[in-house]
Amino acid sequence: MVSDEEFVAYLLPRGISQSSIDRVRPKFPRWRSRLASMGVHSVDPLVQNKAMNLIIVQESLVSDSATKHRLRNESGIRPPKP
């Protein structure tokens, strides 16, 4: 199972502020079960994780549209725009 520390370690380098992380921390159990249902049981902060990127976009943790588009494209939810 993904620990709270793994979530924080994944979010911080992607430009998510500590205050935003604190705001969504109560949602970590739901994220954990969602990731487990997708077969994700650990998150490496040095490796892009499509499921985590999708959660970041869906939770609106990023306000910068360029970063949103990059994360959405990396999640595989839609093909990259040319």
C-alpha positions in Angstrom: 0.0 0.0 0.0 1.1 3.5 -0.7 2.1 5.4 2.4 1.4 9.0 3.2 5.1 9.7 3.0 5.1 8.3 -0.6 2.3 10.5 -1.6 4.1 13.6 -0.2 7.4 12.6 -1.8 5.6 12.2 -5.2 3.7 15.5 -5.0 6.4 17.9 -3.7 8.8 17.6 -6.7 5.8 18.1 -9.1 5.3 21.6 -7.8 2.4 20.9 -5.4 2.7 23.2 -2.4 2.8 21.9 1.1 -0.4 23.8 1.9 -2.2 22.0 -1.0 -0.8 18.7 0.2 -2.1 19.4 3.7 -5.5 20.3 2.2 -5.8 16.9 0.4 -4.2 14.7 3.1 -7.6 13.5 4.3 -8.2 12.1 0.8 -5.0 9.9 0.9 -7.0 6.8 2.1 -9.3 7.1 -0.9 -6.4 7.7 -3.2 -4.7 4.6 -1.7 -7.6 2.4 -2.4 -8.1 3.8 -5.8 -4.4 3.1 -6.7 -4.7 -0.4 -5.2 -7.7 -1.1 -7.4 -5.4 -0.1 -10.4 -2.7 -2.4 -9.2 -0.4 0.3 -7.9 0.9 -0.6 -4.4 3.9 1.8 -4.2 4.9 5.1 -5.7 8.4 6.0 -6.6 8.9 9.8 -6.6 11.6 9.6 -9.3 9.4 7.7 -11.7 6.3 9.2 -13.5 3.2 7.4 -12.4 0.2 7.7 -14.7 -2.4 7.0 -12.0 -0.9 9.6 -9.6 -0.7 12.2 -12.4 -4.4 11.6 -13.1 -5.2 12.1 -9.4 -3.2 15.3 -9.3 -5.1 16.7 -12.3 -8.5 15.5 -11.1 -8.0 17.0 -7.6 -7.0 20.4 -9.2 -3.8 20.5 -7.3 -2.1 22.4 -10.1 -3.3 25.8 -11.3 -0.8 26.2 -14.1 -2.4 25.1 -17.4 0.9 24.0 -19.0 1.6 21.6 -16.0 -2.0 20.4 -16.1 -1.7 19.5 -19.7 1.7 17.8 -19.3 0.4 15.7 -16.4 -2.8 14.8 -18.3 -0.8 13.8 -21.3 1.6 11.7 -19.2 -1.4 10.0 -17.5 -2.5 8.6 -20.9 -6.1 9.9 -20.4 -5.9 11.5 -23.8 -3.4 11.6 -26.7 -0.9 14.5 -26.5 -1.9 17.6 -28.6 0.5 18.3 -31.5 
